[in-house]
Amino acid sequence: MENIKNTFIILLALYSAFFWLGALAVPFLSHFGIYDLSAKLSFILSNACHQNPERSFWFLGYPVSLCARCLGVYLSVTFTCILALAGKLNINGKLFVSLALICSADILLNIFHVNTFNITRFCIGLIIGLLITVGINYILRRKRYEN
């Protein structure tokens, strides 16, 4: 079961790395005139994010192809998966709930059209990615003990 868990975590890290690396590649590709590849990559990423330019970071005059929150989520999932593989990803239940409440508050503010700015959305995305990985790691670890 440990091999299956590790394989799943590795695949999750690679999957999420594709998204943030691809999103960061789009403005660079556009800047260097590789518009066709940039558009195709942006289209692929459109299935994972609303890609609202006002809620995205901009590099070299072009928007990143993920909003700030989604960029933070995918980036965080990649690096927290690496921590999980190293056995260094442990947070207690109180911290988990506290972080989840902070994320919920930010998302609720956005639902009611309160602008929390891209840097805040990015940081919330980092926390959401951490919570996702912690949750998946917890479920996989519990499943191992049940078998």
N, C-alpha and C positions, 0 to 999 in steps of 0.2 A: 504493500500500500504506500510506503514511503516513496518508492520510485514514481508511482502514479501521481502523488501529490507534487513532487518536485517537477515532474514533466509538465503538469498543469500550470504550475507557477511560472516555469520558464516560458511556456507558450503564451501565457497572459502578459508577461513582461515584453516579449517580442511583439505581440499584437499591439500593445499600447505604445511601444516605441515606434512602430510604423506610423501611427497617427500623429504623434508630436513631431517626429522627424519629417514626415511628409508635409505637415502644416507649416513648418519652418522653412522647408525647401521651396514652397510656392512663391513667396516674395523674391527669393534669390533667383529662381528660374525666370520669373517675369522680368526682373531687373536686367538680366543678361539676354533678354529677348527670346527665351525658349517658351513662347506662349502656349504652344500646343500641349506640351508636356505639363506645363503649369495648370492649364485649364482641365486636363484629364485628371490630374491628381486632386485638384480642387473639387471636381465633380465626385470623385470617389469619397472624399472626406465629407461631402455634403450629406451623406447618409448618416453621419455620426454627429452632426452639429448644425445649428441653424445658420452659422457663418455670418451673423449680422456684423457688418464692418464697424459699426459704432461700438460694438462690444468686443472688438478684436484689437490686438496690438498691431501696429504697422511697422514694417521694416523696409527700408529702401523705397519708400513711396507706395508700397503695396500692403494690403492686409494679410495677416497670417490666416490660413484657411481653417482655423478653429477659433471660436470665441475664447476670451481670456479664461473663463471657468473650465471649459473643456480641455484647453491646453494644459491647465494646471492638473486636471484629473488624470489625463493620460501620462503626463510627465511623472506625477507622483506614483501612479500605479507601477510604472516601470522601475523606479528606484526603490519603492517599498517591497516589490517582489524580490529584488536582489537582497534586501535586508532580511526578508522572510527565508530565503534560501540559506542565508548565513546564520539563521537562528537568532537574529538580533531584532525581530519585530514583535515586541510584547508591550501592550498598553493595558492598563487595568480598566475595569468596567466603568468606573466613575469618569475617567478621562474620556473614554469612548462616548459615553452619553453626553458629556459636556461639549465635546467637539461636534457631535451630531446636532445638538441644540443651537450652537453657533451657526452651523451651516443652514439649518432650517430657518433661523432668523433672517439670514441674508437672502435666502431664496424667497421668503415671504415678503421682504421689503421690495424685491424686484417684481414680484407678482403685483404689488400695489404701486408700481411705477416709481419707486424711490430709487434714484440712481446711486449705486454704491461704488461706482468707478471700477475701471478695469483691473487695477492692481488689487483691489479688495476681492473682486471676482476670481482673479488668479489665485490668491491665497486661499480662498474658500475651496477652489478646485483642488489645490494641493491637499487640503484636509479631507475632502471627499474621496480623493484617490487613496489616501492613507486608510480611511475608514473602510473602503471597499476591499482593499488588500487584507486588512486585519480581519474583516468579516469572513472573507473566503478562506484565509489561513486557519481561522478558528474552526470553521465548518469542516475543512479537510482534516484538521488535527483530531476533532471529535469523531469523525467518521473512522479514522484509523483505530481509535480505541474501542469503537463499537464492534469492529471485526475481530 
